[in-house]
Amino acid sequence: MYIWTYEVKIDHKEVVNIKTNTLVGITAIMLLLALALPAAASDYTLGIFGNANEDDTINMQDVTYTELIILEYRDKTELSDAKHDDKINMQDVTQIELVILGKEKEITLIDAADRAVTVNKPIEGGIISFGTYTPEILRVLGEQDKLVAVNKYVKSNEVYFPELSKLPSIGSGYSPDLELVASLNPELVLAWTTKPERIEALVDVVPNDCSVVSLMFYRPEDMVEETEKLAYVLGKRDEARCYIDDFHNEYIDLIKARTEGLSDAERQNIYVESDWGDKYNTWAGGSAANGFIEIAGGRNIFADTPGTGSVIVDPEKVVEKNPDIIIRYIDAADAGYEVDDPSKMNALRESVMSRPELANVNAVEDGAVYVMDKDPIYGPDYPIAIAYWAKWSHPDLFGDLDPQAIHQQYIDIQGLDYDLNEHGVFVHPPLEGS
């Protein structure tokens, strides 16, 4: 009996140990599952490998999510392969942890041309920018001193880019000086194109350890994500959040909160006219301008026109649609940071209002015709334009909104010594009190 009793005690302990280990294992898995709950809904997916749960950031949830993929409790996602080596294992977990700490030696992202590009880190210097808006983001991140060349438009804008305009010009993204690009021996080339042949032309002339990344900083819906991507590459996430949280989201979210609930009847009919080519060159339903109008609480009278860019329309169609507001862009040479005289803006406004065919449309009858410089319409400063458009569309709803103050805030973020009360013409007629 003693022997039998002894054996029972041993079996009991083994059973207890098995049960305990099983319970611990189940508890651990349940904890991992709880930690890897679906991320909160966000406006975009941060296109960086290691963002395993495909939300708008890389954090410990991605570590947990990847561990669950390894344990086969979660399906593999496109961005879970943090090492970008077609394998999901503990090396990916380590890579994600290094990214969170800002200690990774390389990072792989999806660029504007939908390419997976691996960038070696850290970037010590030698950045070439092909975009006009890219240097603005580099100033936001405090990394403008790493630039060694800019495009011809930045080169020619001495007031807005007082230091960067002194750098060599690589021409334009459409016709770059490839010999100069090669001679500068860059570490990072920030392209401004999505065309594969133009990107490959750059890849062919730069050193093997130089990455060519396409980031546009042009379309509003991509602005935050592209800023985050460059911030991860350069190790400047805190600086990026200052721009995103304190400027971009501060005003875009405020305006959206007031306009999203507007009925169709409360939305103004808006006609936006480009400065390109002939009259009646407007913007189609898939364009950035169409998005601006919607955020500002208006309705693009050509929203049903297919396309993502500008389109020539029949003047009779404009009259038929009877816009409540007309916004006319002006050539960059006649307005902006380097111009203090509003006479050309005023002349352009008068020419629009004096078109015989527009004499009876609401915008002309009510004097709601506005001329605007293109500079704050596209690029990282686009919330300035939306603030003006919202103010013009709903002056009562946005009585407390000061677009010029928002513009001045952006200038200060850029580190410029420039006072809008003394210089520059950007809209006409100016807002009362501006």
Summary of the structure (lengths in Angstrom):
residues: 434
radius of gyration: 27.3
end to end distance: 100.5
largest distance: 114.6
contacts: 1358
relative contact order: 0.08
helix: 44%
strand: 14%
